[in-house]
Amino acid sequence: MILLQIDVEMRNDMVNSNRLTAYMALFGDTQYSLAEKLGICRSFLSKKIRNIDEFKLSEVHKIINLYNLNPQDVMYIFFDDDDKQ
């Protein structure tokens, strides 16, 4: 389990949708399957991926653990401003 201390406030524009969906595909997840793993409904996940709603920090931590993300991966998906979609 990777534990990261994230000291920045999550904002609506934090998720790089293309990058997150690429990791989902890499791990064989659909919006339905990832939503189930996060304990939310697919429509909520869709809004979060499209940056309409925010990911909770607990959801980010679950994604980190599910996909075994290292700190660089986390920055790549959640905090890198390049190519935000």
DSSP file (Angstrom, degrees, kcal/mol; ACC not computed):
  #  RESIDUE AA STRUCTURE BP1 BP2  ACC     N-H-->O    O-->H-N    N-H-->O    O-->H-N    TCO  KAPPA ALPHA  PHI   PSI    X-CA   Y-CA   Z-CA
    1    1 A M              0   0    0      0, 0.0     2,-0.5     0, 0.0    64,-0.1   0.000 360.0 360.0 360.0 129.8    0.0    0.0    0.0
    2    2 A I        -     0   0    0     59,-0.1     2,-0.5    67,-0.1    67,-0.1  -0.834 360.0-162.5 -96.6 127.6    1.4    3.4   -1.0
    3    3 A L        +     0   0    0     -2,-0.5     2,-0.4    61,-0.1    58,-0.0  -0.949  10.6 179.6-110.8 126.4    0.7    6.2    1.4
    4    4 A L        -     0   0    0     -2,-0.5     2,-0.8     2,-0.0    60,-0.0  -0.970  24.4-139.3-123.5 139.7    1.1    9.7    0.1
    5    5 A Q        -     0   0    0     -2,-0.4     2,-0.7     2,-0.0    -2,-0.0  -0.887  19.7-167.1 -96.9 116.5    0.5   12.9    2.0
    6    6 A I        +     0   0    0     -2,-0.8    -2,-0.0     1,-0.1    51,-0.0  -0.906  10.7 178.6-107.4 110.9   -1.2   15.3   -0.4
    7    7 A D        +     0   0    0     -2,-0.7     2,-0.3     2,-0.1    -1,-0.1   0.220  51.3  93.1 -99.3  14.0   -1.2   18.8    1.1
    8    8 A V  S    S-     0   0    0      3,-0.0     2,-0.4     1,-0.0    -2,-0.1  -0.807  81.1-110.0-106.8 150.4   -2.9   20.5   -1.8
    9    9 A E        -     0   0    0     -2,-0.3     2,-0.2     1,-0.1    -2,-0.1  -0.618  34.0-118.6 -77.9 131.2   -6.6   21.2   -2.0
   10   10 A M        -     0   0    0     -2,-0.4     2,-0.3    45,-0.1    44,-0.1  -0.519  35.3-167.2 -69.7 134.2   -8.4   19.1   -4.6
   11   11 A R    >   -     0   0    0     -2,-0.2     3,-1.7     1,-0.1    44,-0.3  -0.811  34.5-107.6-119.9 162.6  -10.0   21.3   -7.3
   12   12 A N  T 3  S+     0   0    0     -2,-0.3     3,-0.4     1,-0.3    41,-0.1   0.804 118.3  50.9 -57.9 -30.5  -12.5   20.5  -10.0
   13   13 A D  T 3  S+     0   0    0      1,-0.2    -1,-0.3    39,-0.1    41,-0.0   0.180  82.2  98.6 -95.8  19.3   -9.8   20.8  -12.7
   14   14 A M    <   +     0   0    0     -3,-1.7     2,-0.4     2,-0.1    -1,-0.2   0.797  61.6  81.4 -79.4 -28.3   -7.3   18.5  -11.0
   15   15 A V        -     0   0    0     -3,-0.4     2,-1.0    -4,-0.3    70,-0.3  -0.633  66.8-145.2 -89.4 131.4   -7.9   15.3  -13.0
   16   16 A N     >  -     0   0    0     61,-2.8     4,-2.5    -2,-0.4     5,-0.2  -0.821  17.0-162.1 -88.2 103.4   -6.4   14.7  -16.3
   17   17 A S  H  > S+     0   0    0     -2,-1.0     4,-2.6     1,-0.2     5,-0.2   0.877  84.1  51.2 -58.2 -44.4   -9.3   12.7  -17.8
   18   18 A N  H  > S+     0   0    0     65,-0.3     4,-1.7     1,-0.2    -1,-0.2   0.905 112.5  46.4 -62.5 -41.0   -7.3   11.2  -20.7
   19   19 A R  H  > S+     0   0    0      2,-0.2     4,-2.0     1,-0.2    -2,-0.2   0.909 112.7  48.7 -70.1 -41.8   -4.6   10.0  -18.4
   20   20 A L  H  X S+     0   0    0     -4,-2.5     4,-2.4    57,-0.2    -2,-0.2   0.936 112.0  48.5 -64.4 -44.6   -7.0    8.5  -15.8
   21   21 A T  H  X S+     0   0    0     -4,-2.6     4,-2.3     1,-0.2    -1,-0.2   0.831 108.2  55.9 -66.6 -29.7   -9.0    6.7  -18.5
   22   22 A A  H  X S+     0   0    0     -4,-1.7     4,-2.4    -5,-0.2    -1,-0.2   0.915 109.4  45.8 -65.3 -42.4   -5.7    5.3  -19.9
   23   23 A Y  H  X S+     0   0    0     -4,-2.0     4,-1.8     2,-0.2    -2,-0.2   0.890 110.3  54.4 -66.7 -37.9   -4.8    3.9  -16.5
   24   24 A M  H  <>S+     0   0    0     -4,-2.4     5,-3.4     1,-0.2    -2,-0.2   0.942 111.0  45.2 -58.9 -46.6   -8.3    2.5  -16.2
   25   25 A A  H ><5S+     0   0    0     -4,-2.3     3,-1.4     3,-0.2    -2,-0.2   0.901 108.6  56.8 -63.7 -41.2   -7.9    0.7  -19.6
   26   26 A L  H 3<5S+     0   0    0     -4,-2.4    -1,-0.2     1,-0.3    -2,-0.2   0.857 113.1  40.8 -58.0 -35.9   -4.4   -0.5  -18.6
   27   27 A F  T 3<5S-     0   0    0     -4,-1.8    -1,-0.3    -3,-0.2    -2,-0.2   0.295 118.6-110.3 -97.7   8.9   -5.9   -2.2  -15.5
   28   28 A G  T < 5 +     0   0    0     -3,-1.4     2,-0.3     1,-0.2    -3,-0.2   0.736  68.1 145.9  74.4  23.0   -9.0   -3.5  -17.4
   29   29 A D      < -     0   0    0     -5,-3.4    -1,-0.2    -6,-0.2     2,-0.2  -0.715  31.4-165.4 -96.7 145.3  -11.4   -1.1  -15.6
   30   30 A T     >  -     0   0    0     -2,-0.3     4,-2.6     1,-0.0     5,-0.3  -0.631  44.1 -97.9-106.1 174.2  -14.5    0.5  -17.0
   31   31 A Q  H  > S+     0   0    0     -2,-0.2     4,-2.4     1,-0.2     5,-0.2   0.897 126.6  52.7 -60.2 -37.6  -16.3    3.4  -15.4
   32   32 A Y  H  > S+     0   0    0      2,-0.2     4,-2.1     1,-0.2    -1,-0.2   0.945 111.8  43.0 -63.2 -48.0  -18.7    0.8  -13.9
   33   33 A S  H  > S+     0   0    0      2,-0.2     4,-2.0     1,-0.2    -2,-0.2   0.905 116.3  46.3 -69.8 -40.1  -16.0   -1.4  -12.4
   34   34 A L  H  X S+     0   0    0     -4,-2.6     4,-2.1     2,-0.2    -1,-0.2   0.918 111.1  53.1 -67.2 -41.1  -14.0    1.5  -11.0
   35   35 A A  H  X>S+     0   0    0     -4,-2.4     5,-2.6    -5,-0.3     4,-1.0   0.915 108.9  50.0 -58.6 -42.4  -17.1    3.1   -9.6
   36   36 A E  H ><5S+     0   0    0     -4,-2.1     3,-0.6     1,-0.2    -1,-0.2   0.918 110.1  49.8 -62.0 -43.4  -17.9   -0.1   -7.8
   37   37 A K  H 3<5S+     0   0    0     -4,-2.0    -1,-0.2     1,-0.2    -2,-0.2   0.824 113.0  47.3 -64.6 -31.2  -14.4   -0.4   -6.4
   38   38 A L  H 3<5S-     0   0    0     -4,-2.1    -1,-0.2     2,-0.2    -2,-0.2   0.600 113.5-119.5 -84.8 -12.3  -14.7    3.2   -5.2
   39   39 A G  T <<5S+     0   0    0     -4,-1.0     2,-0.3    -3,-0.6    -3,-0.2   0.795  76.9 108.0  78.1  28.9  -18.1    2.6   -3.7
   40   40 A I  S   <S-     0   0    0     -5,-2.6    -1,-0.3    -6,-0.2    -2,-0.2  -0.845  73.7 -96.2-129.0 167.7  -19.9    5.2   -5.8
   41   41 A C    >>  -     0   0    0     -2,-0.3     4,-1.9     1,-0.1     3,-0.6  -0.507  35.1-112.2 -84.4 158.3  -22.3    5.0   -8.8
   42   42 A R  H 3> S+     0   0    0      1,-0.2     4,-2.8     2,-0.2     5,-0.2   0.847 115.1  57.4 -58.1 -38.0  -21.0    5.2  -12.3
   43   43 A S  H 3> S+     0   0    0      1,-0.2     4,-1.9     2,-0.2    -1,-0.2   0.876 106.3  49.8 -65.5 -35.2  -22.7    8.6  -13.0
   44   44 A F  H <> S+     0   0    0     -3,-0.6     4,-1.9     2,-0.2    -1,-0.2   0.924 111.6  48.6 -65.8 -43.3  -20.8   10.1  -10.0
   45   45 A L  H  X S+     0   0    0     -4,-1.9     4,-2.8     1,-0.2     5,-0.2   0.918 108.4  54.3 -62.4 -42.6  -17.5    8.7  -11.4
   46   46 A S  H  X S+     0   0    0     -4,-2.8     4,-2.1     1,-0.2    -1,-0.2   0.914 108.3  49.1 -57.6 -44.1  -18.3   10.0  -14.8
   47   47 A K  H  <>S+     0   0    0     -4,-1.9     5,-3.1     1,-0.2     6,-1.4   0.874 111.8  49.3 -63.2 -37.1  -18.8   13.5  -13.4
   48   48 A K  H ><5S+     0   0    0     -4,-1.9     3,-1.1     4,-0.2    -2,-0.2   0.903 110.7  49.1 -70.0 -41.2  -15.5   13.3  -11.5
   49   49 A I  H 3<5S+     0   0    0     -4,-2.8    -2,-0.2     1,-0.3    -1,-0.2   0.871 112.2  48.8 -65.0 -36.5  -13.6   12.1  -14.6
   50   50 A R  T 3<5S-     0   0    0     -4,-2.1    -1,-0.3    -5,-0.2    -2,-0.2   0.360 115.7-117.8 -85.8   6.5  -15.1   15.0  -16.6
   51   51 A N  T < 5S+     0   0    0     -3,-1.1    -3,-0.2     2,-0.2    -2,-0.1   0.781  83.6 118.9  62.5  29.6  -14.1   17.4  -13.9
   52   52 A I  S   <S+     0   0    0     -5,-3.1     2,-0.3    -6,-0.2    -4,-0.2   0.777  82.3  23.0 -86.9 -33.1  -17.7   18.4  -13.2
   53   53 A D  S    S-     0   0    0     -6,-1.4     2,-0.3    -9,-0.1    -2,-0.2  -0.856  90.3-106.2-128.1 163.3  -17.4   17.1   -9.6
   54   54 A E        -     0   0    0     -2,-0.3     2,-0.3    -3,-0.1   -42,-0.1  -0.649  22.6-122.5 -94.1 145.8  -14.4   16.6   -7.4
   55   55 A F        -     0   0    0     -2,-0.3     2,-0.2   -44,-0.3   -45,-0.1  -0.671  31.6-123.0 -75.0 138.8  -12.7   13.4   -6.4
   56   56 A K     >  -     0   0    0     -2,-0.3     4,-2.1     1,-0.1     3,-0.5  -0.533  20.6-116.7 -75.2 152.2  -12.6   13.0   -2.6
   57   57 A L  H  > S+     0   0    0      1,-0.2     4,-2.4     2,-0.2     5,-0.2   0.872 117.5  57.0 -58.4 -36.7   -9.2   12.5   -1.2
   58   58 A S  H  > S+     0   0    0      1,-0.2     4,-1.8     2,-0.2    -1,-0.2   0.851 105.8  50.4 -63.9 -33.5  -10.3    9.0    0.0
   59   59 A E  H  > S+     0   0    0     -3,-0.5     4,-2.3     2,-0.2    -1,-0.2   0.883 108.4  51.9 -70.8 -38.7  -11.2    8.1   -3.6
   60   60 A V  H  X S+     0   0    0     -4,-2.1     4,-2.6     1,-0.2    -2,-0.2   0.928 109.2  50.5 -61.7 -44.2   -7.8    9.3   -4.8
   61   61 A H  H  X S+     0   0    0     -4,-2.4     4,-2.2     1,-0.2    -2,-0.2   0.885 109.0  51.5 -61.7 -38.7   -6.1    7.1   -2.2
   62   62 A K  H  X S+     0   0    0     -4,-1.8     4,-3.1     2,-0.2    -1,-0.2   0.917 110.4  48.4 -64.3 -41.9   -8.2    4.1   -3.3
   63   63 A I  H  X S+     0   0    0     -4,-2.3     4,-2.4     2,-0.2     6,-0.3   0.913 109.3  53.7 -63.8 -42.2   -7.2    4.7   -7.0
   64   64 A I  H  <>S+     0   0    0     -4,-2.6     5,-2.2     1,-0.2     4,-0.3   0.929 115.1  40.2 -55.9 -46.5   -3.5    5.0   -5.8
   65   65 A N  H ><5S+     0   0    0     -4,-2.2     3,-0.5     3,-0.2    -2,-0.2   0.893 113.8  52.4 -72.9 -40.3   -3.8    1.6   -4.1
   66   66 A L  H 3<5S+     0   0    0     -4,-3.1    -2,-0.2     1,-0.2    -1,-0.2   0.904 121.3  32.2 -61.4 -41.8   -5.9   -0.1   -6.8
   67   67 A Y  T 3<5S-     0   0    0     -4,-2.4    -1,-0.2    -5,-0.2    -2,-0.2   0.330 104.5-126.3-100.3   5.8   -3.5    0.8   -9.6
   68   68 A N  T < 5 -     0   0    0     -3,-0.5    -3,-0.2    -4,-0.3     2,-0.2   0.910  41.9-172.1  50.1  49.0   -0.4    0.7   -7.4
   69   69 A L      < -     0   0    0     -5,-2.2    -1,-0.2    -6,-0.3   -67,-0.1  -0.486  15.5-144.4 -77.3 138.6    0.6    4.2   -8.4
   70   70 A N     >  -     0   0    0     -2,-0.2     4,-2.2     1,-0.1     3,-0.4  -0.508  37.7 -93.6 -90.1 170.0    3.9    5.7   -7.5
   71   71 A P  H  > S+     0   0    0      0, 0.0     4,-2.3     0, 0.0     5,-0.2   0.847 126.8  53.8 -55.0 -36.4    4.1    9.4   -6.6
   72   72 A Q  H  > S+     0   0    0      2,-0.2     4,-2.4     1,-0.2     5,-0.1   0.911 108.2  49.6 -65.0 -41.5    5.1   10.3  -10.2
   73   73 A D  H  > S+     0   0    0     -3,-0.4     4,-2.2     2,-0.2     5,-0.2   0.911 109.5  52.3 -61.3 -42.6    2.0    8.5  -11.5
   74   74 A V  H  X>S+     0   0    0     -4,-2.2     4,-3.1     1,-0.2     5,-0.6   0.925 111.2  46.1 -60.9 -45.2   -0.2   10.4   -9.1
   75   75 A M  I  X>S+     0   0    0     -4,-2.3     5,-1.7     1,-0.2     4,-1.5   0.909 110.9  54.4 -62.8 -40.8    1.2   13.7  -10.2
   76   76 A Y  I  <5S+     0   0    0     -4,-2.4    -2,-0.2     3,-0.2    -1,-0.2   0.868 119.9  30.9 -60.3 -40.2    0.8   12.6  -13.8
   77   77 A I  I  <5S+     0   0    0     -4,-2.2   -61,-2.8    -5,-0.1   -57,-0.2   0.904 133.3  22.7 -86.8 -46.2   -2.9   11.8  -13.4
   78   78 A F  I  <5S+     0   0    0     -4,-3.1    -3,-0.2    -5,-0.2    -2,-0.2   0.690 129.9  24.0-103.1 -20.4   -4.1   14.3  -10.7
   79   79 A F  I  <<S+     0   0    0     -4,-1.5     2,-0.4    -5,-0.6    -3,-0.2   0.509  83.0 106.4-130.3  -4.5   -1.8   17.3  -10.6
   80   80 A D      < -     0   0    0     -5,-1.7    -4,-0.0    -6,-0.2     0, 0.0  -0.681  51.9-155.7 -82.9 127.7    0.0   17.8  -13.9
   81   81 A D    >   +     0   0    0     -2,-0.4     3,-0.9     2,-0.1     2,-0.2   0.566  58.3 110.7 -80.9  -8.4   -1.4   20.7  -15.8
   82   82 A D  T 3  S-     0   0    0      1,-0.2    -2,-0.1   -66,-0.0     0, 0.0  -0.479  91.0  -7.0 -70.0 133.3   -0.3   19.5  -19.2
   83   83 A D  T 3  S-     0   0    0     -2,-0.2   -65,-0.3     1,-0.2    -1,-0.2   0.803  78.8-174.6  58.0  36.9   -3.1   18.4  -21.5
   84   84 A K    <         0   0    0     -3,-0.9    -1,-0.2     1,-0.2   -68,-0.1  -0.461 360.0 360.0 -63.2 132.2   -6.0   18.6  -19.0
   85   85 A Q              0   0    0    -70,-0.3    -1,-0.2    -2,-0.2   -69,-0.1   0.312 360.0 360.0-126.4 360.0   -9.1   17.3  -20.7
